[in-house]
Amino acid sequence: MYQWDNMKDLIYPELSYKVVGLLFKIYNELGYGCQEKHYHRAFKLELEQNNLEYRQEVLTPLTYHERSIGRYFLDFVVEEKIAVELKVANDFYKSHFKQILDYLKNSNLRLGIIAIFTKEGLKYKRILNV
C-alpha cells in the first residue's frame, strides 16, 4: 500500500480518510438542501455498510470552572477513536469547535472531524486534542 510522506504525522489516517470519504459520498448522492437529520441517517447507514463501530448522540457535559452547567450531544463517535459532528451551515462557527473540543477533552479522544454540508460542497476540519 502506498504511504504519503506526511501520513506518519496524521492521527488515524486510514480511518479519518475513510470517514471523510463516506461524507463526500453522501454529499455527492444527496447534494445540498437536506435537513441535518437526513445527513445523519445517511452517515449512520454508511457506517453500518462499512462495518464501522459507532455511537450516536453521545452525551457531552458542558462545564464552567470544572462545574457542570449543561450538556449537549455529539453526533457520532466512530471506532472509539474519532468524534464526528455534522452540520448544515454556510461556514464553520465557533460553537462547532467548542462542542467538539469539549468532547475531545472530556473523553480523551485525540481526533475530531467537523463536516458541514454547504451549497458549495462538503467542507471539513480535523480537530486535534493535543
N, C-alpha and C positions, 0 to 999 in steps of 0.2 A: 504494500500500500504506500502511495506517495505521501510524504510528510512535508508540510510547509516549513520553512525555516523558523518562523515565529510560533509554531504550534507549541513548542516547549514552554512558551510564556503564557499560553492561554489556560484557563481553568476549564476542565471538562470539554475540550474542543470538539470531540466527536458528538457527544450528547447535545451540546449547545448548537452545533451546526444542524443536527437532526431536528431539534425543536424549532429553530428558525426556518428550516426548510418546510416543515409542516405548516407553519404560519403563512409562508408565501404560497403554498399550495392552496390553503383556504382562501387567501385573498384572490388568487388567480381564478378560482372557481366561483366564489360568491361576489367578488368585486366590492365596491364601496356602497354603503347605503343600508346595510342590515343593522338591526339593533345589536347592542353588545352581547345580549344573551344568546343570539344566534351564532356569533363567532365563538362564544364559549362552548356551545353544544357541538359545533363542528370540530373544535380543538379536542374536546373530550373524545369524540369518535375517532379522530386521527391517532390520539394517544393509544386508544384501545386497539385499533387496527395494526398499530406498530408495536404492540406488546410492551408498551412503556408503562411502568407503575406510576400512579399519580394520586394525589389527594386534591380535592376541590373545595373551595370556600373555606380555607384554613383560617381559623380564628387567630387574630393578631392583636395583642394588647397595645393600647396607646398609653405611654407613661410620660409623666412630667415630674422631674426631681425624684425619680425612682418610685413614683406612686402611680397606680393605675387611675387614669382619668377617662377611660373609654376603651372601645375596641372597634376593629373593623375586620374585614375578611379579605385575605389574599386569594386571588383567583385559583392558582394551581401551584403545587409543588411536584416536580417531576423527578422520579427516581430518588427521592430524598436528597437531591443534590442542587436542583435549580428551582428558584422561585420564579413564577411567570405571572405577569399582570397584563391583561388585555384591556384595551380601551378603544373606543371610537371617539376621536378627537381631531382637531386641526393641528395640534402640536403637543409636545411634552409639557407638563406642568409640574411645578414644584411639589404639589401634593402627591403626584405619581411616584416621584423619587423618595419622598419622605416615607410613604407607606411601605415601599419595598425595602428601603434601608432599615426601617424599624424592624421589619420581619427578619431580615438577614441578621441583624444584631441580636435579636431575641432568640433566634433559633440556631445560631452558629453556622448557618449555611454560608458558603463563600461566594455564590453567584446568583444574581437575579437578572431577569430579562423583562423589560417593559416593551410591549409591542402596541403600536397604535395603528388603527385602520383609518386611513385618510383618503380624500379624493385623489391625491397624488400617488397613492400606493401605500404599501405597508412600510412603516418605519419602526426601527427597534434600537434599543440601547442595552448594552451589557453593563450591569452594575456589580462592582466587586465589593466584597466585605473584607477589607484588609486589616 
